[in-house]
Amino acid sequence: MKFRVIIEMDEDGIFVAECPSLPGCISQGKTRAEALENIKDAAKGYLESLKKHNEPIPPSIYEETVEISA
């Protein structure tokens, strides 16, 4: 499954990762790579909890990147 993840650096230099499709699924790390790995673990746990409680799982996203000449 694929989910959109937003990674931003906070005022203390910590990278905060959030998965908007999974409300409240947020993690962090000292580096972008660490934040990304941590949000993957958080999302996996979130999805396992949804399954355990027979809650619906949000669908995967499909994104495309387009290049526009100016």
HTML snippet that shows the backbone in 3Dmol.js (N, CA, C, O; Angstrom):
<script src="https://3Dmol.org/build/3Dmol-min.js"></script>
<div id="view" style="width:600px;height:400px;position:relative"></div>
<script>
const pdb = `
ATOM      1  N   MET A   1       0.834  -1.174   0.000  1.00  0.00           N
ATOM      2  CA  MET A   1       0.000   0.000   0.000  1.00  0.00           C
ATOM      3  C   MET A   1       0.883   1.243   0.000  1.00  0.00           C
ATOM      4  O   MET A   1       1.981   1.243   0.556  1.00  0.00           O
ATOM      5  N   LYS A   2       0.394   2.280  -0.621  1.00  0.00           N
ATOM      6  CA  LYS A   2       1.130   3.536  -0.678  1.00  0.00           C
ATOM      7  C   LYS A   2       0.302   4.647  -0.051  1.00  0.00           C
ATOM      8  O   LYS A   2      -0.896   4.771  -0.306  1.00  0.00           O
ATOM      9  N   PHE A   3       0.966   5.454   0.779  1.00  0.00           N
ATOM     10  CA  PHE A   3       0.333   6.588   1.419  1.00  0.00           C
ATOM     11  C   PHE A   3       1.236   7.805   1.284  1.00  0.00           C
ATOM     12  O   PHE A   3       2.462   7.685   1.279  1.00  0.00           O
ATOM     13  N   ARG A   4       0.632   8.958   1.177  1.00  0.00           N
ATOM     14  CA  ARG A   4       1.386  10.212   1.104  1.00  0.00           C
ATOM     15  C   ARG A   4       1.945  10.520   2.488  1.00  0.00           C
ATOM     16  O   ARG A   4       1.256  10.369   3.497  1.00  0.00           O
ATOM     17  N   VAL A   5       3.199  10.952   2.520  1.00  0.00           N
ATOM     18  CA  VAL A   5       3.856  11.348   3.766  1.00  0.00           C
ATOM     19  C   VAL A   5       4.429  12.745   3.563  1.00  0.00           C
ATOM     20  O   VAL A   5       5.062  13.030   2.546  1.00  0.00           O
ATOM     21  N   ILE A   6       4.200  13.597   4.535  1.00  0.00           N
ATOM     22  CA  ILE A   6       4.743  14.951   4.508  1.00  0.00           C
ATOM     23  C   ILE A   6       5.824  15.025   5.579  1.00  0.00           C
ATOM     24  O   ILE A   6       5.597  14.659   6.732  1.00  0.00           O
ATOM     25  N   ILE A   7       7.004  15.502   5.183  1.00  0.00           N
ATOM     26  CA  ILE A   7       8.110  15.630   6.131  1.00  0.00           C
ATOM     27  C   ILE A   7       8.529  17.088   6.168  1.00  0.00           C
ATOM     28  O   ILE A   7       8.833  17.690   5.138  1.00  0.00           O
ATOM     29  N   GLU A   8       8.540  17.644   7.372  1.00  0.00           N
ATOM     30  CA  GLU A   8       8.960  19.031   7.569  1.00  0.00           C
ATOM     31  C   GLU A   8       9.928  19.105   8.740  1.00  0.00           C
ATOM     32  O   GLU A   8       9.864  18.291   9.661  1.00  0.00           O
ATOM     33  N   MET A   9      10.826  20.085   8.698  1.00  0.00           N
ATOM     34  CA  MET A   9      11.747  20.294   9.805  1.00  0.00           C
ATOM     35  C   MET A   9      11.109  21.283  10.775  1.00  0.00           C
ATOM     36  O   MET A   9      10.622  22.335  10.363  1.00  0.00           O
ATOM     37  N   ASP A  10      11.114  20.942  12.071  1.00  0.00           N
ATOM     38  CA  ASP A  10      10.547  21.863  13.052  1.00  0.00           C
ATOM     39  C   ASP A  10      11.595  22.884  13.491  1.00  0.00           C
ATOM     40  O   ASP A  10      12.730  22.871  13.016  1.00  0.00           O
ATOM     41  N   GLU A  11      11.198  23.761  14.399  1.00  0.00           N
ATOM     42  CA  GLU A  11      12.078  24.851  14.830  1.00  0.00           C
ATOM     43  C   GLU A  11      13.315  24.373  15.578  1.00  0.00           C
ATOM     44  O   GLU A  11      14.275  25.129  15.728  1.00  0.00           O
ATOM     45  N   ASP A  12      13.307  23.121  16.052  1.00  0.00           N
ATOM     46  CA  ASP A  12      14.459  22.561  16.755  1.00  0.00           C
ATOM     47  C   ASP A  12      15.358  21.730  15.849  1.00  0.00           C
ATOM     48  O   ASP A  12      16.327  21.130  16.315  1.00  0.00           O
ATOM     49  N   GLY A  13      15.037  21.690  14.543  1.00  0.00           N
ATOM     50  CA  GLY A  13      15.843  20.927  13.602  1.00  0.00           C
ATOM     51  C   GLY A  13      15.481  19.452  13.526  1.00  0.00           C
ATOM     52  O   GLY A  13      16.208  18.667  12.916  1.00  0.00           O
ATOM     53  N   ILE A  14      14.375  19.068  14.132  1.00  0.00           N
ATOM     54  CA  ILE A  14      13.904  17.681  14.084  1.00  0.00           C
ATOM     55  C   ILE A  14      12.960  17.539  12.893  1.00  0.00           C
ATOM     56  O   ILE A  14      12.141  18.420  12.632  1.00  0.00           O
ATOM     57  N   PHE A  15      13.079  16.432  12.178  1.00  0.00           N
ATOM     58  CA  PHE A  15      12.202  16.174  11.034  1.00  0.00           C
ATOM     59  C   PHE A  15      10.932  15.480  11.533  1.00  0.00           C
ATOM     60  O   PHE A  15      10.986  14.434  12.180  1.00  0.00           O
ATOM     61  N   VAL A  16       9.799  16.089  11.216  1.00  0.00           N
ATOM     62  CA  VAL A  16       8.498  15.564  11.631  1.00  0.00           C
ATOM     63  C   VAL A  16       7.798  15.011  10.391  1.00  0.00           C
ATOM     64  O   VAL A  16       7.668  15.704   9.382  1.00  0.00           O
ATOM     65  N   ALA A  17       7.352  13.763  10.473  1.00  0.00           N
ATOM     66  CA  ALA A  17       6.677  13.093   9.364  1.00  0.00           C
ATOM     67  C   ALA A  17       5.225  12.839   9.749  1.00  0.00           C
ATOM     68  O   ALA A  17       4.923  12.418  10.865  1.00  0.00           O
ATOM     69  N   GLU A  18       4.331  13.106   8.794  1.00  0.00           N
ATOM     70  CA  GLU A  18       2.903  12.915   9.023  1.00  0.00           C
ATOM     71  C   GLU A  18       2.293  12.218   7.820  1.00  0.00           C
ATOM     72  O   GLU A  18       2.677  12.476   6.679  1.00  0.00           O
ATOM     73  N   CYS A  19       1.345  11.339   8.080  1.00  0.00           N
ATOM     74  CA  CYS A  19       0.616  10.642   7.034  1.00  0.00           C
ATOM     75  C   CYS A  19      -0.827  11.138   7.067  1.00  0.00           C
ATOM     76  O   CYS A  19      -1.620  10.645   7.870  1.00  0.00           O
ATOM     77  N   PRO A  20      -1.193  12.116   6.203  1.00  0.00           N
ATOM     78  CA  PRO A  20      -2.524  12.718   6.263  1.00  0.00           C
ATOM     79  C   PRO A  20      -3.687  11.734   6.105  1.00  0.00           C
ATOM     80  O   PRO A  20      -4.766  11.973   6.648  1.00  0.00           O
ATOM     81  N   SER A  21      -3.492  10.655   5.387  1.00  0.00           N
ATOM     82  CA  SER A  21      -4.565   9.672   5.188  1.00  0.00           C
ATOM     83  C   SER A  21      -4.873   8.884   6.449  1.00  0.00           C
ATOM     84  O   SER A  21      -5.933   8.267   6.563  1.00  0.00           O
ATOM     85  N   LEU A  22      -3.943   8.907   7.396  1.00  0.00           N
ATOM     86  CA  LEU A  22      -4.101   8.188   8.656  1.00  0.00           C
ATOM     87  C   LEU A  22      -4.076   9.212   9.788  1.00  0.00           C
ATOM     88  O   LEU A  22      -3.010   9.484  10.338  1.00  0.00           O
ATOM     89  N   PRO A  23      -5.217   9.781  10.145  1.00  0.00           N
ATOM     90  CA  PRO A  23      -5.270  10.859  11.140  1.00  0.00           C
ATOM     91  C   PRO A  23      -4.544  10.513  12.434  1.00  0.00           C
ATOM     92  O   PRO A  23      -4.786   9.470  13.041  1.00  0.00           O
ATOM     93  N   GLY A  24      -3.650  11.408  12.844  1.00  0.00           N
ATOM     94  CA  GLY A  24      -2.897  11.207  14.069  1.00  0.00           C
ATOM     95  C   GLY A  24      -1.643  10.376  13.897  1.00  0.00           C
ATOM     96  O   GLY A  24      -0.914  10.157  14.865  1.00  0.00           O
ATOM     97  N   CYS A  25      -1.373   9.908  12.685  1.00  0.00           N
ATOM     98  CA  CYS A  25      -0.179   9.100  12.425  1.00  0.00           C
ATOM     99  C   CYS A  25       0.983  10.047  12.141  1.00  0.00           C
ATOM    100  O   CYS A  25       1.161  10.519  11.019  1.00  0.00           O
ATOM    101  N   ILE A  26       1.769  10.313  13.186  1.00  0.00           N
ATOM    102  CA  ILE A  26       2.874  11.271  13.115  1.00  0.00           C
ATOM    103  C   ILE A  26       4.089  10.638  13.776  1.00  0.00           C
ATOM    104  O   ILE A  26       3.960   9.909  14.759  1.00  0.00           O
ATOM    105  N   SER A  27       5.264  10.918  13.234  1.00  0.00           N
ATOM    106  CA  SER A  27       6.500  10.449  13.831  1.00  0.00           C
ATOM    107  C   SER A  27       7.577  11.498  13.592  1.00  0.00           C
ATOM    108  O   SER A  27       7.294  12.564  13.045  1.00  0.00           O
ATOM    109  N   GLN A  28       8.794  11.208  13.994  1.00  0.00           N
ATOM    110  CA  GLN A  28       9.879  12.168  13.819  1.00  0.00           C
ATOM    111  C   GLN A  28      11.216  11.451  13.755  1.00  0.00           C
ATOM    112  O   GLN A  28      11.301  10.243  13.978  1.00  0.00           O
ATOM    113  N   GLY A  29      12.250  12.207  13.449  1.00  0.00           N
ATOM    114  CA  GLY A  29      13.596  11.662  13.404  1.00  0.00           C
ATOM    115  C   GLY A  29      14.624  12.778  13.334  1.00  0.00           C
ATOM    116  O   GLY A  29      14.289  13.925  13.036  1.00  0.00           O
ATOM    117  N   LYS A  30      15.866  12.444  13.606  1.00  0.00           N
ATOM    118  CA  LYS A  30      16.952  13.431  13.541  1.00  0.00           C
ATOM    119  C   LYS A  30      17.308  13.766  12.104  1.00  0.00           C
ATOM    120  O   LYS A  30      17.839  14.841  11.826  1.00  0.00           O
ATOM    121  N   THR A  31      17.013  12.838  11.178  1.00  0.00           N
ATOM    122  CA  THR A  31      17.267  13.049   9.753  1.00  0.00           C
ATOM    123  C   THR A  31      15.975  12.746   8.991  1.00  0.00           C
ATOM    124  O   THR A  31      15.054  12.139   9.537  1.00  0.00           O
ATOM    125  N   ARG A  32      15.914  13.178   7.712  1.00  0.00           N
ATOM    126  CA  ARG A  32      14.746  12.854   6.881  1.00  0.00           C
ATOM    127  C   ARG A  32      14.598  11.336   6.754  1.00  0.00           C
ATOM    128  O   ARG A  32      13.491  10.804   6.837  1.00  0.00           O
ATOM    129  N   ALA A  33      15.708  10.658   6.555  1.00  0.00           N
ATOM    130  CA  ALA A  33      15.670   9.201   6.393  1.00  0.00           C
ATOM    131  C   ALA A  33      15.141   8.524   7.661  1.00  0.00           C
ATOM    132  O   ALA A  33      14.344   7.590   7.578  1.00  0.00           O
ATOM    133  N   GLU A  34      15.575   8.984   8.810  1.00  0.00           N
ATOM    134  CA  GLU A  34      15.107   8.407  10.070  1.00  0.00           C
ATOM    135  C   GLU A  34      13.614   8.685  10.265  1.00  0.00           C
ATOM    136  O   GLU A  34      12.866   7.805  10.691  1.00  0.00           O
ATOM    137  N   ALA A  35      13.190   9.904   9.953  1.00  0.00           N
ATOM    138  CA  ALA A  35      11.771  10.244  10.071  1.00  0.00           C
ATOM    139  C   ALA A  35      10.940   9.376   9.132  1.00  0.00           C
ATOM    140  O   ALA A  35       9.850   8.936   9.497  1.00  0.00           O
ATOM    141  N   LEU A  36      11.441   9.127   7.937  1.00  0.00           N
ATOM    142  CA  LEU A  36      10.726   8.302   6.974  1.00  0.00           C
ATOM    143  C   LEU A  36      10.601   6.856   7.469  1.00  0.00           C
ATOM    144  O   LEU A  36       9.531   6.256   7.364  1.00  0.00           O
ATOM    145  N   GLU A  37      11.670   6.309   7.998  1.00  0.00           N
ATOM    146  CA  GLU A  37      11.607   4.946   8.540  1.00  0.00           C
ATOM    147  C   GLU A  37      10.646   4.882   9.722  1.00  0.00           C
ATOM    148  O   GLU A  37       9.886   3.924   9.860  1.00  0.00           O
ATOM    149  N   ASN A  38      10.683   5.909  10.578  1.00  0.00           N
ATOM    150  CA  ASN A  38       9.812   5.920  11.753  1.00  0.00           C
ATOM    151  C   ASN A  38       8.340   6.039  11.368  1.00  0.00           C
ATOM    152  O   ASN A  38       7.491   5.410  11.999  1.00  0.00           O
ATOM    153  N   ILE A  39       8.021   6.834  10.346  1.00  0.00           N
ATOM    154  CA  ILE A  39       6.622   6.974   9.936  1.00  0.00           C
ATOM    155  C   ILE A  39       6.132   5.676   9.278  1.00  0.00           C
ATOM    156  O   ILE A  39       4.951   5.341   9.376  1.00  0.00           O
ATOM    157  N   LYS A  40       7.024   4.955   8.618  1.00  0.00           N
ATOM    158  CA  LYS A  40       6.640   3.653   8.063  1.00  0.00           C
ATOM    159  C   LYS A  40       6.230   2.706   9.184  1.00  0.00           C
ATOM    160  O   LYS A  40       5.220   2.010   9.081  1.00  0.00           O
ATOM    161  N   ASP A  41       7.022   2.686  10.260  1.00  0.00           N
ATOM    162  CA  ASP A  41       6.691   1.831  11.408  1.00  0.00           C
ATOM    163  C   ASP A  41       5.380   2.277  12.047  1.00  0.00           C
ATOM    164  O   ASP A  41       4.548   1.445  12.409  1.00  0.00           O
ATOM    165  N   ALA A  42       5.192   3.594  12.187  1.00  0.00           N
ATOM    166  CA  ALA A  42       3.961   4.112  12.787  1.00  0.00           C
ATOM    167  C   ALA A  42       2.751   3.761  11.926  1.00  0.00           C
ATOM    168  O   ALA A  42       1.711   3.366  12.452  1.00  0.00           O
ATOM    169  N   ALA A  43       2.877   3.902  10.619  1.00  0.00           N
ATOM    170  CA  ALA A  43       1.769   3.599   9.712  1.00  0.00           C
ATOM    171  C   ALA A  43       1.440   2.107   9.745  1.00  0.00           C
ATOM    172  O   ALA A  43       0.270   1.727   9.698  1.00  0.00           O
ATOM    173  N   LYS A  44       2.458   1.270   9.826  1.00  0.00           N
ATOM    174  CA  LYS A  44       2.226  -0.167   9.899  1.00  0.00           C
ATOM    175  C   LYS A  44       1.431  -0.506  11.157  1.00  0.00           C
ATOM    176  O   LYS A  44       0.483  -1.289  11.100  1.00  0.00           O
ATOM    177  N   GLY A  45       1.809   0.075  12.285  1.00  0.00           N
ATOM    178  CA  GLY A  45       1.081  -0.151  13.529  1.00  0.00           C
ATOM    179  C   GLY A  45      -0.342   0.384  13.460  1.00  0.00           C
ATOM    180  O   GLY A  45      -1.270  -0.235  13.981  1.00  0.00           O
ATOM    181  N   TYR A  46      -0.509   1.527  12.821  1.00  0.00           N
ATOM    182  CA  TYR A  46      -1.828   2.135  12.657  1.00  0.00           C
ATOM    183  C   TYR A  46      -2.738   1.205  11.861  1.00  0.00           C
ATOM    184  O   TYR A  46      -3.878   0.953  12.250  1.00  0.00           O
ATOM    185  N   LEU A  47      -2.219   0.696  10.740  1.00  0.00           N
ATOM    186  CA  LEU A  47      -3.004  -0.203   9.895  1.00  0.00           C
ATOM    187  C   LEU A  47      -3.332  -1.512  10.614  1.00  0.00           C
ATOM    188  O   LEU A  47      -4.432  -2.044  10.463  1.00  0.00           O
ATOM    189  N   GLU A  48      -2.395  -2.025  11.386  1.00  0.00           N
ATOM    190  CA  GLU A  48      -2.645  -3.245  12.159  1.00  0.00           C
ATOM    191  C   GLU A  48      -3.766  -3.012  13.171  1.00  0.00           C
ATOM    192  O   GLU A  48      -4.604  -3.887  13.390  1.00  0.00           O
ATOM    193  N   SER A  49      -3.779  -1.826  13.787  1.00  0.00           N
ATOM    194  CA  SER A  49      -4.831  -1.492  14.741  1.00  0.00           C
ATOM    195  C   SER A  49      -6.192  -1.394  14.050  1.00  0.00           C
ATOM    196  O   SER A  49      -7.199  -1.861  14.582  1.00  0.00           O
ATOM    197  N   LEU A  50      -6.214  -0.786  12.861  1.00  0.00           N
ATOM    198  CA  LEU A  50      -7.472  -0.700  12.110  1.00  0.00           C
ATOM    199  C   LEU A  50      -8.012  -2.097  11.818  1.00  0.00           C
ATOM    200  O   LEU A  50      -9.199  -2.363  12.006  1.00  0.00           O
ATOM    201  N   LYS A  51      -7.132  -2.987  11.357  1.00  0.00           N
ATOM    202  CA  LYS A  51      -7.550  -4.358  11.055  1.00  0.00           C
ATOM    203  C   LYS A  51      -8.072  -5.066  12.300  1.00  0.00           C
ATOM    204  O   LYS A  51      -9.099  -5.744  12.260  1.00  0.00           O
ATOM    205  N   LYS A  52      -7.353  -4.899  13.403  1.00  0.00           N
ATOM    206  CA  LYS A  52      -7.727  -5.557  14.656  1.00  0.00           C
ATOM    207  C   LYS A  52      -9.127  -5.121  15.108  1.00  0.00           C
ATOM    208  O   LYS A  52      -9.884  -5.922  15.657  1.00  0.00           O
ATOM    209  N   HIS A  53      -9.458  -3.863  14.876  1.00  0.00           N
ATOM    210  CA  HIS A  53     -10.747  -3.321  15.317  1.00  0.00           C
ATOM    211  C   HIS A  53     -11.796  -3.302  14.205  1.00  0.00           C
ATOM    212  O   HIS A  53     -12.837  -2.659  14.333  1.00  0.00           O
ATOM    213  N   ASN A  54     -11.508  -4.014  13.116  1.00  0.00           N
ATOM    214  CA  ASN A  54     -12.422  -4.098  11.975  1.00  0.00           C
ATOM    215  C   ASN A  54     -12.839  -2.731  11.439  1.00  0.00           C
ATOM    216  O   ASN A  54     -13.984  -2.524  11.038  1.00  0.00           O
ATOM    217  N   GLU A  55     -11.884  -1.808  11.441  1.00  0.00           N
ATOM    218  CA  GLU A  55     -12.115  -0.471  10.890  1.00  0.00           C
ATOM    219  C   GLU A  55     -11.683  -0.470   9.423  1.00  0.00           C
ATOM    220  O   GLU A  55     -10.802  -1.240   9.042  1.00  0.00           O
ATOM    221  N   PRO A  56     -12.288   0.382   8.600  1.00  0.00           N
ATOM    222  CA  PRO A  56     -11.894   0.428   7.188  1.00  0.00           C
ATOM    223  C   PRO A  56     -10.479   0.980   7.013  1.00  0.00           C
ATOM    224  O   PRO A  56     -10.048   1.886   7.726  1.00  0.00           O
ATOM    225  N   ILE A  57      -9.786   0.410   6.056  1.00  0.00           N
ATOM    226  CA  ILE A  57      -8.428   0.858   5.733  1.00  0.00           C
ATOM    227  C   ILE A  57      -8.513   1.821   4.559  1.00  0.00           C
ATOM    228  O   ILE A  57      -9.094   1.486   3.526  1.00  0.00           O
ATOM    229  N   PRO A  58      -7.934   3.028   4.706  1.00  0.00           N
ATOM    230  CA  PRO A  58      -7.972   3.981   3.596  1.00  0.00           C
ATOM    231  C   PRO A  58      -7.305   3.391   2.356  1.00  0.00           C
ATOM    232  O   PRO A  58      -6.346   2.628   2.473  1.00  0.00           O
ATOM    233  N   PRO A  59      -7.801   3.736   1.181  1.00  0.00           N
ATOM    234  CA  PRO A  59      -7.194   3.198  -0.041  1.00  0.00           C
ATOM    235  C   PRO A  59      -5.814   3.787  -0.298  1.00  0.00           C
ATOM    236  O   PRO A  59      -5.490   4.882   0.161  1.00  0.00           O
ATOM    237  N   SER A  60      -5.014   3.038  -1.037  1.00  0.00           N
ATOM    238  CA  SER A  60      -3.703   3.532  -1.458  1.00  0.00           C
ATOM    239  C   SER A  60      -3.887   4.744  -2.352  1.00  0.00           C
ATOM    240  O   SER A  60      -4.937   4.925  -2.969  1.00  0.00           O
ATOM    241  N   ILE A  61      -2.852   5.571  -2.414  1.00  0.00           N
ATOM    242  CA  ILE A  61      -2.899   6.718  -3.310  1.00  0.00           C
ATOM    243  C   ILE A  61      -2.125   6.399  -4.578  1.00  0.00           C
ATOM    244  O   ILE A  61      -1.239   5.544  -4.592  1.00  0.00           O
ATOM    245  N   TYR A  62      -2.469   7.085  -5.608  1.00  0.00           N
ATOM    246  CA  TYR A  62      -1.749   6.978  -6.874  1.00  0.00           C
ATOM    247  C   TYR A  62      -1.404   8.391  -7.293  1.00  0.00           C
ATOM    248  O   TYR A  62      -2.296   9.217  -7.490  1.00  0.00           O
ATOM    249  N   GLU A  63      -0.134   8.677  -7.429  1.00  0.00           N
ATOM    250  CA  GLU A  63       0.322  10.012  -7.788  1.00  0.00           C
ATOM    251  C   GLU A  63       1.159   9.931  -9.051  1.00  0.00           C
ATOM    252  O   GLU A  63       1.801   8.923  -9.348  1.00  0.00           O
ATOM    253  N   GLU A  64       1.125  11.010  -9.764  1.00  0.00           N
ATOM    254  CA  GLU A  64       1.960  11.163 -10.947  1.00  0.00           C
ATOM    255  C   GLU A  64       2.713  12.479 -10.815  1.00  0.00           C
ATOM    256  O   GLU A  64       2.235  13.421 -10.182  1.00  0.00           O
ATOM    257  N   THR A  65       3.860  12.531 -11.400  1.00  0.00           N
ATOM    258  CA  THR A  65       4.640  13.759 -11.472  1.00  0.00           C
ATOM    259  C   THR A  65       4.676  14.191 -12.921  1.00  0.00           C
ATOM    260  O   THR A  65       4.964  13.389 -13.809  1.00  0.00           O
ATOM    261  N   VAL A  66       4.387  15.449 -13.160  1.00  0.00           N
ATOM    262  CA  VAL A  66       4.429  15.973 -14.512  1.00  0.00           C
ATOM    263  C   VAL A  66       5.483  17.068 -14.593  1.00  0.00           C
ATOM    264  O   VAL A  66       5.690  17.817 -13.639  1.00  0.00           O
ATOM    265  N   GLU A  67       6.128  17.149 -15.712  1.00  0.00           N
ATOM    266  CA  GLU A  67       7.123  18.193 -15.952  1.00  0.00           C
ATOM    267  C   GLU A  67       6.500  19.201 -16.918  1.00  0.00           C
ATOM    268  O   GLU A  67       5.945  18.839 -17.955  1.00  0.00           O
ATOM    269  N   ILE A  68       6.611  20.464 -16.547  1.00  0.00           N
ATOM    270  CA  ILE A  68       6.041  21.527 -17.356  1.00  0.00           C
ATOM    271  C   ILE A  68       7.155  22.469 -17.800  1.00  0.00           C
ATOM    272  O   ILE A  68       7.910  22.982 -16.974  1.00  0.00           O
ATOM    273  N   SER A  69       7.250  22.687 -19.082  1.00  0.00           N
ATOM    274  CA  SER A  69       8.267  23.597 -19.608  1.00  0.00           C
ATOM    275  C   SER A  69       7.729  25.021 -19.537  1.00  0.00           C
ATOM    276  O   SER A  69       6.570  25.276 -19.863  1.00  0.00           O
ATOM    277  N   ALA A  70       8.569  25.927 -19.114  1.00  0.00           N
ATOM    278  CA  ALA A  70       8.149  27.332 -19.029  1.00  0.00           C
ATOM    279  C   ALA A  70       8.807  28.152 -20.132  1.00  0.00           C
ATOM    280  O   ALA A  70       8.577  29.358 -20.225  1.00  0.00           O
TER     281      ALA A  70
END
`;
const viewer = $3Dmol.createViewer("view");
viewer.addModel(pdb, "pdb");
viewer.setStyle({}, {cartoon: {color: "spectrum"}});
viewer.zoomTo();
viewer.render();
</script>
